[in-house]
Amino acid sequence: MFTIGVGQMKKTSKPHVGGMNGLKPCGAHARTTGKPCRQPAMANGRCRLHGGKSTGRPVTSWLWTKEAKEIREEARQLIKEVKELNAMLK
């Protein structure tokens, strides 16, 4: 029996004990052990870890943000102008 207080949740179901309740398993196998993945498969036959839905393109760093690209373009233009001025002075 659980009492409900502030910050506590009521236990309503039994803990998960084996099985996937009729869901087909993921088709992936481990390289080292050869054992199959125990996660339930999605519509494509794989679980979320082995080829599930894509989370989108990862943003790896600030280098490819719109602002960074604009700064690099301005720098290229300034370098080009400096080279042209330097060539005119020679």
KEKEMAR-320465 format. One record per residue (C-alpha): residue in three letters; x, y, z. Coordinates in steps of 0.02 Angstrom, whole numbers, plus 32768, in hexadecimal, padded with zeros to 4 digits. Layout:
BEGIN
ALAXYZ/...
END
This chain:
BEGIN
MET800080008000/PHE804480AA7FD2/THR8014814C8024/ILE800781E67FB8/GLY805F82827FF2/VAL80AE83197FA3/GLY812282E27F15/GLN80EB822C7F1C/MET809281C67E98/LYS8012813F7EB0/LYS804980937E76/THR7FC180567E00/SER800D7FC47DA2/LYS80837F347DBB/PRO81397F4C7D87/HIS81667F0F7CD9/VAL819C7E5B7CE2/GLY81E37E1B7C3C/GLY818A7E0B7B95/MET81557E957B20/ASN809A7E787B28/GLY808C7E347A77/LEU80FF7EB27A24/LYS817F7E6D79AB/PRO82357E8379E0/CYS82B57EF0798C/GLY83147E927904/ALA83C17ED27937/HIS84467E5F7980/ALA84E07E8A79E7/ARG85867E77798D/THR85E27E307A22/THR85627DB97A6E/GLY84ED7D9A79DC/LYS84587DAE7A4E/PRO83C07E097A08/CYS83887EB37A46/ARG82FC7EA27AC6/GLN82A67F477A9F/PRO81FD7F487A45/ALA82057F71798C/MET81AF80027938/ALA81597FF7788E/ASN82007FEF7833/GLY82367F527891/ARG82B97FA67900/CYS82B17FF579AB/ARG82CF80AE79CC/LEU8387808C79EF/HIS83AB80227954/GLY8360808678C6/GLY82C580D57907/LYS8285818378E7/SER8305820678BA/THR832182947933/GLY8358830778A7/ARG83FF834F7876/PRO846D8368790F/VAL84AF8416792F/THR856583F0794F/SER85A5849E7972/TRP85878558795A/LEU85F2855878BB/TRP855E85387848/THR84E085AF7892/LYS849C863A7825/GLU84FA86BD788B/ALA85A18662787B/LYS858B865177BF/GLU8567870C77B0/ILE860387367816/ARG866F86C877A5/GLU862587187709/GLU864C87C7774C/ALA86FD87907774/ARG8714874D76C2/GLN86D887F1767A/LEU8750885676E8/ILE87E387E776B8/LYS87B687FB7600/GLU87B088B97613/VAL885788BD766E/LYS88A8885675E5/GLU886388CA755F/LEU88A2896575BB/ASN894B891375D6/ALA895788EC751B/MET892D89A174EF/LEU89B789E37561/LYS8A3E8978750E/
END
